[in-house]
Amino acid sequence: MPRIFIPPMLRSLTENRDRFETNAVTVREAIADLESQFPGIESRLCVDDNLRPDIAVAIDGRVSPRGLRQKLTTDCEVHFLPAIGGG
């Protein structure tokens, strides 16, 4: 079952839970599952059906360029991170 790690900045929405297990098969579905349990979290992670520009998602330690479309495996770890820009 995929494990979603909740960053400290969002734990006020999850009753201070730092992780959440889901049956989701994509990041989009995982966020929808989080939203059903913890209303308001989706708007902190997404805007206009995309990840917020200041948020990145890492699956098993690798930042995914696929964002919400990234598929999840049954034993993966999902982390939401502040996106790092630069040039």
N, C-alpha and C positions, 0 to 999 in steps of 0.2 A: 504494500500500500504506500503510495507516495507520501512523503513527509514534507510539510510546508513549515519552514522556520519563519516565525514572525519577528520582524525587526523591532528593536526597542521603541522606535517612534510610533509604532502602531499597536503596541500592547495595551494601551488604554482602551482600545476598541474590542480587545479579545479577553477582557477580564484578567489581564496580565499573563495569559497563556503565551508561551514562547514557541510552541509548535502545534501543528494540527495535521491530522491524517485524513486523507481523502481517497475516494475511488476514481477521481478525475483522470482523464487520459490526455488532457492538454492543460496548459497554463490557464487558458481562458476558462475552462470548466472548473479548475481549482479555485480561481478567484470567485466564480459564481457560487461555488460551495461555501467558501469563506463568507461571502456576502449573506447567504441564507442563514448562517449561524451567528454572524456578527455584522448586523446592518451598519452601513457607512464605510466599511473597509474598501469596497470596490472603488468608490470615488477618490480614495486616497492613493490607489494604485493605477487607476485607469482614467482616461479622458477620451471621448469620442471613439470608443471601441478599440483603443490602443493603450499600451502601457504609457503612463505619464512620461514626458521627455526626461524627467529627472530621476526615473526609476529604471533599473536594469534587473533582469532575472538571470540567476545562475542555477544551472541544473548540474548536480554532482560536481560543483566547483568550477564549471565553465560557463562564462557569460554567453547566453544564447542570442544570436541575431534574429531568431524567429519570433521572439517576444511571445505574444499570447497564443500563437500557433504552435509553439514548441510542444512536442509530444512528451509524455511522461511515462516512465517505466514503473513497474510495480514496487521497486525498492529504491527509487531515486529520492534525493534531497533537493528541495527547492528553496532558494534564498532570494529575497527581494533586497536589492542594494541601491544606494544612491548612485546614479549614473555619473561617470567621470568624463568630462569633456576636455577638450584641449586642442592644441594644434601646433 
